[in-house]
């Protein structure tokens, strides 16, 4: 297996911390689809874009691969023991219980909560766009976080609490990435007070959400995800403790909002230069919905719009990598994976590999027609992961993205503001580094239909 030396890995560590996609893509181009390198020059890892290796690690022999230290230790320190940070039987039990919150019946019930949250967000958005170009990434982060927060805690969650928890999550995530990609700085973080500062932020956010959980114990039942967590029962009849409900809630907030906001930000960026695709999407929304709001039952009806979203997620996958650690020695094809090895499934690299995608840098939604999907090799497309630990909220994310697009695209025309550099910044999620500034104006052809309210529901 090709190897990036410790010295070169260490020399590249600062560049890796700034933009790991750029560094890993450089390695992949020079060394092939599977190679070994040292994170920060210290911790050995195997990086792969090979679908046969990816399938083996994530699905075929998934029992041999646990979440790595990045998630179990670093994220667990800040987010507690929950679905994202556990493995084995504890994970299987939690997954089974939480899955009920994302079944068809629950998503139908959540649709009205999501629409109400979106209506509130769009009223604020309407006020902001009148002053000139806005950073659509910032606004979509607010929209999706508020939507996920209210899907979890219902309408009672205050705007100021949403803002504080959202800021905490974003700040802590950036710190976790620095801890992981520059591990030699961890002693400094401990003595300088950086670690304590981020722990204090987490404690404050936890206390806000815990207050809502304790209030709910004494209130009437809701139709949100918090109720699903509180109603869940283990085989002995016991439910989750408040502390576990808090951990799962925080982890659902982390995983649930950035996937959609980042996916939508990049999608609007792509559509801004493709008026042909934009018009087809608008026509499909008009044809399927008329003047009605979008609900979960409508999702399967959006054939072309779904292809557009899928292609956006291929070019800019929110989860640009997936990490696992081998419990025992393993081998797949010619690749030996020793016990304790960290395996990095390089999702961005797989999505952009010329050997699996024709013209991989081009935006071509037709790749995802049903006929073309049958020809695609499995495990070359992983926007929501793969195998038994694939994203539990994939259907929620698709509903959320369609819902926001249905209002934004039919209500507004938009274009990129000139004089900006659009660049990806891979943190835990693949974000726009400098944001994406756009100008929004009323879409003349659709203005009357949506004049009554910012959500377009009259």
MOFENWO-V205891 format. One record per helix or strand of 3 or more residues. SS is the DSSP state (a for helix, b for strand). FROM is the first residue (numbers start at 1). TO is the last residue. If there is no record, write none. Layout:
SS;FROM;TO + SS;FROM;TO
//
This chain:
a;6;11 + a;13;18 + a;20;31 + b;34;39 + b;43;48 + a;51;60 + a;62;64 + b;65;67 + a;69;79 + a;88;102 + a;104;129 + a;136;156 + a;159;181 + a;183;192 + a;194;217 + a;225;231 + a;242;271 + a;275;289 + a;296;301 + a;303;315 + b;322;326 + b;330;332 + b;335;337 + b;342;345 + a;347;351 + a;365;368 + a;370;375 + a;387;389 + a;394;411 + b;412;416 + b;424;426 + b;430;432 + b;437;442 + a;444;446
//
